[in-house]
Amino acid sequence: MYQNIKAGSKTFLTTLAISVACSGIAQARTITEISPPTGAGQGDLFCPQVQTPVDTTFVNNDNSVTASPNQILDFPGLSCSPLTFQAIAPIDTQLFVAPSGGTTEYFVTETVVNNTSSIWNGFNFKIGFGVNDEFAPPELILVPFGFAIPEFDFNGLGASPQPTSSQFAQLLQDGSYNLQWSGGLVAPGESVDFTFSVDVPDDLETNNFYDSFTIRQTPITTTVPEPTSISGLLALLGLVGSSFTVKYKRT
């Protein structure tokens, strides 16, 4: 129902208000399947339109102190795994959910390939709703206090293991819905491995507010001058220096 949420939508916020007001029973979600990834970051790469089923062995296992036994290996799954970027742009993966009666935790592993022409010096994961131009993170859709949605889980008492990366050393957690990696490089043709945990928590039951959420991934790169530009600048500086020397000798 809410696969096509638009940021700041009046319809979205009105429905949310109704759902909050009418619901008195809390339900949770388990992940049932994963859709093929989509987004400009894939370039012209075709991903088979195959749904990946998810087997949740331990339902409502929140606050695992070790890696959750509910594991999603080789995310995003049967379609386009490992995830390959051909452009510096987002790729969105939608995960479908169903009620379970508690909070269920998942441990995710993934390999990402840099098939762009740029060196990555960072990488970002973000949780939200909708895909492509209709993607909206929680802060834009104004999720009210007391309404729980999926989040990255690794801080606090009884929290999950820290996320890991094979190439990046520094992790900034910006709230519960954003993971920002830095402190490393991924050159064109190289790959990077990630692990992280996701909580799929209690939801409001009456109107079945959402039946999916999205994990958006985006490589980060810093543009540097082309080698030819640097050579041209050095040549220009050399000419200026030579002119200054000649003028100085004549005076």
C-alpha positions in Angstrom: 0.0 0.0 0.0 2.8 2.4 0.9 5.4 1.4 -1.7 4.9 4.8 -3.4 5.3 7.1 -0.5 6.3 10.7 -1.4 8.3 12.8 1.0 6.1 15.3 2.8 2.9 14.0 1.2 -0.3 15.3 2.8 -2.0 12.0 2.1 0.8 10.1 3.8 0.6 12.3 6.9 -3.2 12.2 7.1 -3.3 8.4 6.9 -0.5 8.2 9.5 -2.5 10.4 11.9 -5.6 8.2 11.4 -3.6 5.1 11.9 -2.0 6.4 15.1 -5.4 7.6 16.5 -7.3 4.4 15.7 -4.9 1.7 16.7 -4.5 0.3 20.2 -2.8 -3.0 19.5 0.9 -3.2 18.7 2.1 -5.7 16.1 5.6 -6.3 14.7 7.1 -7.3 11.4 9.2 -10.0 10.0 10.9 -9.8 6.6 9.2 -12.1 4.1 11.0 -11.4 0.8 13.4 -9.0 -0.9 12.7 -7.3 -4.2 15.3 -6.8 -6.9 17.4 -3.7 -6.5 16.7 -0.6 -8.5 18.2 2.8 -9.1 20.5 5.0 -11.2 23.5 3.5 -9.5 23.0 0.4 -11.5 23.5 2.2 -14.9 22.4 -0.1 -17.7 22.9 -3.3 -15.6 19.8 -5.5 -15.9 18.7 -7.3 -12.7 16.3 -10.3 -13.1 12.9 -9.6 -11.6 13.1 -12.4 -9.0 11.9 -12.0 -5.4 14.2 -13.5 -2.7 12.3 -15.3 0.1 13.6 -14.7 3.6 13.4 -17.5 6.2 12.9 -16.1 9.7 14.0 -19.0 12.0 13.7 -17.0 15.3 10.7 -14.6 15.4 10.8 -11.7 17.9 14.4 -12.2 18.9 15.2 -8.5 19.6 18.4 -7.5 21.4 20.7 -10.3 20.3 24.1 -9.7 21.7 25.7 -11.9 19.0 24.9 -12.0 15.3 21.2 -12.8 14.9 20.4 -16.4 13.7 18.0 -14.7 11.3 20.5 -14.1 8.6 20.2 -12.5 5.1 23.3 -13.6 3.3 24.6 -12.1 0.1 22.1 -9.2 0.2 20.1 -8.3 -1.9 19.7 -12.0 -2.7 18.9 -13.9 -5.9 18.8 -10.8 -8.1 22.0 -8.8 -8.9 24.2 -10.1 -6.0 26.8 -9.0 -5.4 25.4 -5.5 -5.7 27.3 -3.7 -8.5 27.5 0.1 -9.0 28.1 1.5 -12.4 27.5 5.1 -11.5 27.8 7.3 -8.4 24.1 7.3 -7.6 21.8 5.4 -5.2 20.5 1.9 -5.5 17.3 1.0 -3.5 16.3 -2.4 -2.3 12.8 -2.9 -1.0 12.1 -5.5 1.7 8.5 -6.7 2.3 7.3 -7.5 5.8 4.4 -9.2 7.7 3.1 -8.9 11.3 4.7 -11.2 13.9 3.7 -9.9 17.4 7.2 -8.6 18.5 10.4 -7.1 17.3 12.5 -9.3 15.0 16.2 -8.8 14.3 18.2 -9.7 11.2 21.9 -10.0 10.5 22.8 -8.9 7.0 26.0 -9.6 5.0 26.7 -8.0 1.6 29.4 -7.6 -1.1 29.4 -4.4 -3.1 31.4 -4.0 -6.4 32.8 -0.7 -7.7 32.3 -0.9 -11.4 32.4 2.9 -11.8 35.4 5.0 -12.9 35.8 6.7 -9.5 37.6 5.9 -6.3 35.1 5.6 -3.4 36.2 7.2 -0.1 33.0 6.4 1.7 29.7 4.6 1.6 26.2 5.3 3.0 23.3 3.1 4.1 19.9 4.7 4.7 16.5 3.2 5.8 13.4 4.8 4.3 10.2 4.1 2.4 9.6 4.0 -1.4 12.2 3.7 -4.2 14.0 6.0 -6.7 12.4 9.4 -6.9 9.8 8.5 -4.4 12.2 7.4 -1.7 11.7 9.2 1.6 13.8 8.8 4.8 12.0 8.8 8.2 12.9 12.4 9.0 11.2 13.6 5.9 7.9 11.8 6.4 7.6 13.0 10.0 7.2 9.7 11.8 5.6 10.7 15.1 6.8 9.8 18.6 5.9 6.3 19.6 5.6 5.0 16.1 8.3 2.3 15.5 9.8 1.6 12.1 12.8 -0.5 11.0 16.2 0.7 12.1 19.9 -0.2 12.2 20.6 -1.7 15.6 24.0 -1.7 17.2 24.2 0.8 20.0 23.2 0.6 23.7 22.8 -2.2 26.2 21.9 -5.5 24.7 22.5 -4.1 21.2 23.6 -6.1 18.2 27.3 -6.5 17.1 28.9 -3.4 15.5 28.5 -3.2 11.7 31.7 -4.1 9.8 33.4 -3.2 6.6 36.4 -4.8 4.9 37.6 -1.5 3.4 36.3 1.4 5.6 37.5 1.9 9.2 35.3 4.7 10.4 31.5 4.6 11.0 29.2 7.5 11.9 25.8 6.5 13.0 23.5 9.4 12.2 20.4 8.5 14.1 19.0 4.9 13.8 18.3 5.1 10.1 21.7 6.1 8.6 25.1 4.4 8.5 28.0 6.5 7.1 31.3 4.8 6.3 34.6 6.5 5.7 38.3 6.1 6.4 39.2 3.9 3.4 39.2 3.6 -0.4 37.6 1.3 -2.9 39.2 1.6 -6.4 37.4 0.8 -9.6 37.2 -2.9 -10.1 37.5 -3.6 -6.3 34.8 -4.8 -3.9 33.9 -4.1 -0.3 32.1 -6.4 2.2 29.6 -5.1 4.8 27.7 -6.6 7.8 25.0 -4.9 9.8 21.9 -5.7 11.8 18.4 -4.5 11.3 15.5 -4.4 13.7 12.0 -4.8 12.4 9.9 -3.5 15.3 6.4 -3.2 16.5 4.0 -1.5 14.1 0.4 -0.2 14.5 -2.0 -2.9 13.5 -5.4 -1.4 12.6 -4.6 0.0 9.2 -1.5 -2.2 8.4 0.4 1.1 8.0 3.3 -0.2 5.9 4.0 -3.5 4.2 7.6 -2.7 3.1 10.6 -0.6 3.8 13.7 0.3 1.8 17.5 0.1 2.3 19.2 2.8 0.1 22.9 2.5 -0.6 25.1 5.2 -2.1 28.9 5.3 -2.7 30.7 8.5 -1.8 33.5 9.9 -3.8 35.6 13.2 -3.8 36.3 14.7 -7.2 40.0 15.4 -7.8 41.5 17.3 -10.8 42.3 15.2 -13.9 46.0 14.4 -14.3 46.0 16.5 -17.5 44.6 19.4 -15.6 47.4 19.1 -13.0 50.0 18.9 -15.7 48.6 22.0 -17.4 48.7 23.9 -14.1 52.3 22.9 -13.5 53.2 23.9 -17.0 51.5 27.3 -16.6 53.3 27.9 -13.2 56.6 27.0 -15.0 56.0 29.6 -17.7 55.1 32.2 -15.1 58.3 31.4 -13.2 60.5 31.6 -16.3 59.0 35.0 -17.3 59.6 36.3 -13.8 63.3 35.1 -13.8 64.0 36.7 -17.2 62.4 40.0 -16.1 64.4 40.0 -12.9 67.7 39.5 -14.7 67.1 42.4 -17.0 66.4 44.9 -14.3 
